[in-house]
């Protein structure tokens, strides 16, 4: 196994399940000291045990600035700097136009936009020059989905963050890129699709629309994140990397 991240300090928000957990495992497996966040202590403890290696769990909701501060206080106490931030925490629910509530709008934008913005901004005093930031966007940033407009708008905002922040951070040579997963087999997706046979049927239907003929796995998204975060991508900056089996390319 390679050690591209040996002695690197890596932040993974939303690291207790799905893409975040798979990515934290991959970073730890390549030698990084990883800090993960999650909102539920039980899930956070389970993720720390599953990841192994040099991993620290910090309970927090990244939509709350005080929780972000607590995360970086924990980093500073142990290391004093950061090499990589994977701003991944977020989520969404279906709500068609006409039934969107203020609560739905606010909670989605708080977790997906406000959380990412301040996760990155508050990391900057600890970020090493030449570091890497990876944001989780989505294929919904460019492809319409019924009853998913608020979530999709947040992911378009994330893509825009990457494009603009590379200009704000160019003097520090900090790269910012976005990874945009397509349909990925996670517990969160199963819940969104109604669970059980309903979720499996929806995934089977969507797999038929994907040129690769299947849905993605969290580990496949993790590999793309590690590429963007690594020196292998030293001249990759401001991109949106689709990891979707070709779904939005046709």
C-alpha positions in Angstrom: 0.0 0.0 0.0 1.2 3.5 -0.8 1.9 6.1 1.8 1.0 9.3 0.0 -0.3 10.8 3.2 2.3 9.7 5.7 2.6 12.3 8.4 -0.2 14.4 6.9 -3.0 15.8 9.0 -6.4 15.3 7.3 -9.9 16.5 8.2 -12.9 14.5 7.0 -16.3 16.0 8.0 -19.2 13.7 7.9 -16.9 10.8 8.4 -19.1 8.3 10.2 -20.8 6.6 7.2 -20.9 6.3 3.5 -18.4 8.3 1.4 -16.9 10.1 4.4 -16.2 6.9 6.3 -14.7 5.2 3.2 -12.5 8.2 2.5 -11.3 8.4 6.1 -10.4 4.7 6.0 -8.4 5.3 2.8 -6.5 8.3 4.2 -5.7 6.4 7.4 -4.6 3.5 5.3 -2.1 5.7 3.5 -0.5 7.0 6.7 -2.5 10.1 7.5 -3.6 11.3 11.0 -7.3 11.7 10.4 -9.9 13.8 12.3 -13.5 12.9 11.5 -16.7 14.5 12.6 -20.2 13.2 13.1 -23.3 14.4 14.9 -24.0 11.1 16.9 -21.5 9.9 19.4 -22.4 6.2 19.0 -21.8 6.4 15.2 -18.7 8.4 15.8 -17.2 5.8 18.1 -18.1 3.0 15.7 -16.4 4.8 12.8 -13.2 5.5 14.9 -13.1 1.7 15.6 -13.7 0.8 12.0 -11.1 3.2 10.6 -8.2 2.3 13.0 -4.8 3.8 12.7 -4.3 7.4 13.8 -7.9 8.7 13.9 -9.7 11.1 16.2 -13.4 11.6 16.3 -14.9 15.0 17.2 -18.6 15.1 17.7 -20.2 18.1 16.0 -22.7 19.5 13.5 -20.8 21.4 10.8 -23.8 23.7 10.3 -22.9 25.1 13.8 -19.9 27.4 14.0 -19.2 26.6 17.6 -18.9 22.9 16.6 -16.5 23.8 13.8 -14.4 25.7 16.3 -14.3 22.7 18.6 -13.0 20.6 15.8 -10.1 22.9 15.0 -9.3 23.3 18.7 -8.9 19.6 18.9 -6.6 19.6 15.9 -4.5 22.5 17.2 -4.0 20.7 20.6 -2.6 17.6 18.8 -0.8 18.9 15.7 -1.0 22.7 15.1 -1.5 22.4 11.4 -3.7 20.8 8.6 -2.6 19.4 5.2 -5.9 18.3 3.8 -9.6 19.2 4.3 -12.3 17.0 2.9 -15.5 19.1 3.5 -18.0 16.3 3.0 -20.7 16.7 5.7 -24.1 17.4 4.3 -27.4 15.8 3.2 -30.8 16.4 1.8 -34.4 15.3 1.5 -36.9 15.4 -1.2 -39.4 18.3 -1.4 -41.1 19.3 -4.6 -41.7 23.0 -5.5 -44.9 23.9 -3.8 -44.2 22.0 -0.7 -40.8 23.4 0.3 -40.8 24.8 3.8 -38.5 27.4 5.3 -37.2 24.7 7.7 -36.3 22.4 4.8 -34.5 25.3 3.0 -32.7 26.5 6.1 -31.5 23.1 7.3 -30.3 22.0 3.8 -28.4 25.2 3.2 -27.0 25.3 6.8 -25.5 21.8 6.5 -24.5 21.9 2.8 -23.4 25.5 2.2 -22.9 27.3 5.5 -21.2 24.2 6.9 -18.8 23.9 4.0 -18.0 27.6 3.9 -17.1 27.8 7.5 -15.4 24.4 7.7 -13.0 25.7 5.0 -12.6 29.3 6.2 -12.0 28.3 9.8 -9.4 25.8 8.7 -7.3 28.4 6.9 -5.2 29.6 9.9 -4.1 26.0 10.4 -3.7 25.0 6.7 -0.2 24.6 5.4 0.6 26.5 2.2 0.4 24.1 -0.6 -2.3 22.1 1.1 -5.4 20.7 -0.5 -9.1 21.2 0.0 -11.7 18.8 -1.5 -15.4 19.6 -1.4 -18.3 17.2 -1.9 -20.6 18.4 -4.7 -22.9 16.1 -6.7 -24.1 15.3 -10.2 -27.2 17.2 -9.2 -25.1 20.4 -9.6 -25.7 20.1 -13.3 -28.5 17.5 -13.8 -32.1 18.1 -12.7 -33.9 15.8 -10.3 -37.6 16.0 -9.4 -38.3 17.3 -5.9 -34.6 17.8 -5.2 -34.2 21.4 -6.1 -33.0 22.8 -2.8 -30.3 20.1 -2.4 -29.3 20.5 -6.0 -28.9 24.3 -5.5 -26.6 23.7 -2.5 -24.4 21.4 -4.6 -24.2 24.0 -7.4 -23.0 26.5 -4.7 -20.3 24.1 -3.7 -19.1 23.8 -7.2 -19.0 27.6 -7.4 -17.0 27.8 -4.1 -14.2 25.7 -5.7 -14.0 27.9 -8.8 -13.8 31.1 -6.7 -11.7 30.0 -3.8 -8.7 29.0 -6.0 -8.4 32.7 -6.7 -8.6 33.7 -3.1 -6.0 31.1 -2.1 -3.6 31.3 -5.1 -0.9 33.1 -3.1 -0.8 30.3 -0.7 -0.8 27.6 -3.4 -3.8 25.8 -1.7 -5.7 23.8 -4.3 -9.5 23.5 -4.1 -11.4 20.9 -6.1 -14.9 19.4 -6.0 -15.7 15.7 -6.3 -19.2 15.0 -7.7 -20.5 11.5 -7.0 -23.3 10.0 -8.9 -25.7 7.4 -7.4 -23.6 5.8 -4.7 -24.6 2.8 -2.6 -24.7 4.2 0.9 -27.0 4.0 3.9 -27.9 7.6 3.4 -29.1 6.9 -0.1 -31.1 3.9 0.9 -32.8 6.0 3.5 -33.5 8.8 1.0 -35.0 6.2 -1.4 -37.3 4.8 1.3 -35.3 1.8 2.4 -35.7 -1.9 1.8 -37.1 -3.2 -1.5 -38.2 0.3 -2.6 -34.6 1.6 -2.3 -33.2 -1.4 -4.1 -35.7 -1.0 -6.9 -34.9 2.6 -7.3 -31.2 1.9 -7.4 -31.7 -0.9 -10.0 -33.7 1.6 -12.2 -31.0 4.2 -11.9 -28.3 1.7 -12.7 -30.0 1.1 -16.0 -29.4 4.8 -16.8 -25.7 4.7 -16.0 -23.3 3.7 -18.9 -21.2 1.7 -16.4 -24.4 -0.4 -15.7 -24.3 -0.1 -12.0 -24.3 2.3 -9.0 -21.1 3.4 -7.4 -19.4 2.3 -4.2 -18.2 4.6 -1.5 -14.6 3.3 -1.9 -14.6 4.4 -5.5 -15.5 8.0 -4.5 -12.8 7.8 -1.9 -10.1 7.0 -4.5 -11.1 10.1 -6.4 -10.9 12.2 -3.3 -7.4 10.9 -2.4 -6.2 11.6 -5.9 -7.4 15.2 -5.7 -5.9 15.7 -2.3 -2.5 14.1 -3.3 0.5 15.4 -5.0 -0.5 13.3 -8.0 -3.0 16.1 -8.7 -0.5 18.9 -8.1 -1.7 20.7 -11.3 -5.4 20.0 -10.8 -7.2 23.0 -9.4 -10.8 24.2 -9.4 -12.2 21.2 -11.2 -15.4 19.3 -10.6 -14.5 15.6 -11.0 -17.5 13.5 -11.7 -17.4 10.0 -10.3 -20.7 8.7 -11.7 -20.1 5.9 -14.2 -20.7 8.4 -17.0 -24.3 9.3 -16.0 -24.1 13.0 -16.6 -21.8 12.8 -19.6 -24.5 11.5 -22.0 
